[in-house]
Amino acid sequence: MNLDRDELKKQAAHRAVEEVRSGMAVGLGHGSTAAHAVRRLAELVSQGRLKCITGVPCSNQVAALAADLGLALASLEEHPLLDLTIDGADEVDPGLNLIKGGGGALLLEKIVAQNSRREIIVVDESKLSPALGTRSPVPVEAVYSAIRPQVRFLATLGAEARVRLTPQGRPFRTDQGNIILDCRFGPLEDPAAVAQALAGRAGLIEHGLFLGLATEVIVAGREGIRVLTGSG
């Protein structure tokens, strides 16, 4: 199968959308892979193959895309429990734990994931990893003030932390107005311990370690599509 990475992402996203049924409230993830799912979902709605679909977006960007495509949108206030969410990931370990936040929307992505019956992650095979941190930094959303103390704290956990910048060289801002510290830990032996330490630090709003949230991971590779579940 001679396909480029974007085509592989598209295949995985389309497979995920097959899990959507009429009448569902669906979390719409952020990023290029999730965008393929949003476009496919809108296509099926426009064709009448899916009806009464409500999307709950994880970012302003995906909300704008979905609205342009004609999808009905709502918030978690209106739909506090979602039937399923389709999202991407930066890295996936054998236990289906994830690193997310490469697109900067990790706070809402995690809130939406925690309020979904199913969290379906779509990736191409390059995102599979033997241990989180092997391929990707861990994004950490932080308040803008007191960056240097946070960088020092993250160093005590073994991370080299850098403020994410825009192409113009300014600090990247999330939809909530916070910054992102991209933290390179290397392979994490105990992601849960790192997650706990990050969660306990004042000024760190959220982190990109999504542990125990994915119910399924749909992987597109050169040999086709496969679905990974928590049972293996």
C-alpha positions in Angstrom: 0.0 0.0 0.0 1.8 3.1 -1.2 0.1 5.9 0.7 1.3 9.1 2.2 0.8 9.9 5.9 -2.1 12.3 5.4 -3.9 9.6 3.4 -3.3 7.1 6.2 -4.7 9.6 8.7 -7.8 10.1 6.5 -8.4 6.3 6.3 -8.2 6.0 10.1 -10.5 8.9 10.6 -13.1 7.5 8.2 -13.0 4.2 10.0 -13.7 6.0 13.3 -16.7 7.8 11.9 -18.2 4.4 11.1 -18.8 4.1 14.8 -21.2 7.1 14.8 -24.9 6.5 14.8 -27.8 8.9 14.2 -28.8 10.8 17.3 -25.4 10.8 18.9 -23.6 13.7 20.6 -20.0 13.5 19.3 -16.8 15.1 20.6 -14.9 16.7 17.8 -11.2 16.5 18.4 -8.5 19.1 17.4 -5.8 18.6 14.8 -5.3 17.4 11.2 -6.4 13.8 11.8 -9.6 14.8 13.7 -10.4 17.3 10.9 -10.6 14.4 8.5 -13.2 12.9 10.8 -15.2 16.2 11.0 -15.3 16.4 7.2 -16.4 12.8 6.8 -19.1 13.3 9.5 -20.4 16.4 7.8 -20.5 14.5 4.5 -22.6 11.7 5.9 -24.9 14.2 7.5 -25.4 16.1 4.3 -26.1 12.9 2.4 -28.8 12.0 5.0 -26.9 8.8 6.0 -26.6 10.2 9.6 -29.3 12.3 11.2 -29.6 14.5 14.4 -25.8 14.6 15.0 -24.6 17.2 17.5 -20.9 18.0 17.7 -19.1 19.3 20.7 -15.8 20.8 19.5 -12.5 20.8 21.4 -11.2 24.1 20.0 -12.3 27.3 18.4 -10.6 26.1 15.2 -12.5 22.9 14.9 -15.7 24.7 15.9 -15.2 27.0 12.9 -14.5 24.1 10.6 -17.6 22.2 11.7 -19.9 25.2 11.5 -18.6 25.9 8.0 -19.5 22.3 7.0 -23.0 22.7 8.4 -22.7 20.5 11.5 -24.9 21.3 14.5 -22.8 22.3 17.5 -23.3 22.4 21.2 -21.3 22.7 24.4 -20.7 20.3 27.3 -23.2 22.4 29.3 -25.8 21.3 26.9 -24.5 17.7 26.4 -22.5 16.8 29.6 -22.1 13.2 28.6 -21.0 12.4 25.0 -21.6 9.2 23.2 -18.1 9.2 21.7 -15.3 11.5 20.8 -13.0 11.1 17.8 -9.6 12.7 18.3 -5.9 12.3 17.3 -2.8 11.8 19.3 0.9 12.7 19.2 2.1 9.4 20.7 0.4 6.1 21.7 2.0 3.5 24.0 1.1 -0.2 24.1 -1.4 0.4 27.0 -3.2 3.0 24.8 -1.9 5.9 27.0 -1.4 9.0 25.0 0.5 12.2 24.6 -1.7 14.9 23.2 -1.6 18.7 22.9 0.7 19.2 19.9 -2.0 21.4 18.5 -2.4 23.3 21.7 -5.9 22.3 22.6 -5.1 19.8 25.3 -7.3 21.4 28.1 -10.6 21.1 26.3 -9.5 17.8 24.6 -9.1 16.3 28.1 -12.3 17.7 29.4 -14.2 16.3 26.5 -12.4 12.9 26.7 -13.3 12.6 30.4 -17.0 13.2 29.6 -17.2 10.7 26.7 -18.5 7.1 26.9 -15.9 6.2 24.3 -12.7 8.0 23.3 -11.7 6.8 19.8 -8.2 7.9 18.8 -7.1 7.9 15.2 -3.5 7.8 14.2 -1.1 6.6 11.5 1.4 4.0 12.5 4.2 6.5 13.1 2.6 7.6 16.3 3.0 4.2 18.0 5.7 4.1 20.6 7.2 1.7 23.1 7.0 4.3 25.9 5.5 7.8 26.1 8.1 10.5 25.6 10.1 8.5 23.2 9.0 10.5 20.2 7.1 13.5 21.5 7.5 16.2 24.2 4.7 16.4 26.8 2.8 19.7 26.3 2.0 21.4 29.6 -0.5 24.3 29.6 0.6 27.1 32.0 -0.3 30.6 33.1 1.8 33.2 31.4 3.3 34.6 34.7 6.2 33.0 36.5 7.5 30.9 33.6 11.0 30.6 34.9 10.0 28.9 38.2 7.9 26.5 36.3 10.8 25.6 34.0 12.9 25.0 37.1 10.2 22.8 38.6 9.9 20.8 35.4 13.7 20.3 35.4 13.4 18.6 38.8 11.1 16.1 37.1 13.7 15.4 34.4 12.2 17.6 31.7 13.8 20.2 29.4 10.9 22.6 29.0 10.7 25.3 26.3 8.0 27.8 25.7 6.1 27.0 22.5 6.4 29.9 20.0 4.4 31.0 17.0 6.0 31.2 13.6 6.4 34.9 14.3 8.5 34.1 17.4 5.8 35.1 20.0 4.6 32.7 22.8 1.8 30.5 21.5 -1.5 31.2 23.2 -4.2 28.6 23.8 -7.9 29.3 23.3 -7.9 30.0 27.0 -5.1 32.5 26.8 -2.4 30.3 28.4 1.0 29.3 27.1 2.4 25.8 26.3 5.6 24.5 27.7 6.8 21.6 25.6 8.6 19.3 28.0 11.1 16.7 26.7 11.4 13.9 29.3 12.6 11.1 27.1 11.0 7.7 27.5 8.8 7.8 30.7 9.2 4.9 33.0 6.2 6.0 35.2 3.9 8.4 33.3 1.3 8.2 36.1 3.8 9.6 38.6 4.8 12.4 36.3 1.1 13.2 35.7 0.5 13.4 39.4 3.4 15.7 39.9 2.3 18.0 37.1 -1.3 18.0 38.4 -0.2 19.1 41.8 1.8 22.2 40.7 0.0 25.6 41.0 0.2 27.5 37.7 0.3 24.4 35.5 -3.3 24.3 34.1 -3.2 20.9 32.4 -0.8 18.4 30.9 -0.8 16.3 27.7 -0.5 12.9 29.4 -3.9 11.2 28.6 -3.7 8.1 30.7 -6.5 5.5 30.7 -8.8 7.6 28.6 -8.6 6.0 25.1 -11.1 3.1 24.7 -9.9 2.4 21.1 -7.1 3.4 18.9 -7.6 3.1 15.1 -4.2 2.8 13.4 -3.7 3.2 9.6 -0.5 1.7 8.2 1.0 0.4 5.0 -0.7 -2.9 5.6 -4.2 -1.5 6.3 -6.3 -0.5 9.2 -6.2 -2.1 12.6 -8.1 -1.4 15.8 -6.4 -1.5 19.2 -8.4 -1.9 22.4 -7.5 -2.0 26.0 -7.5 -5.8 25.9 -4.8 -5.9 23.3 
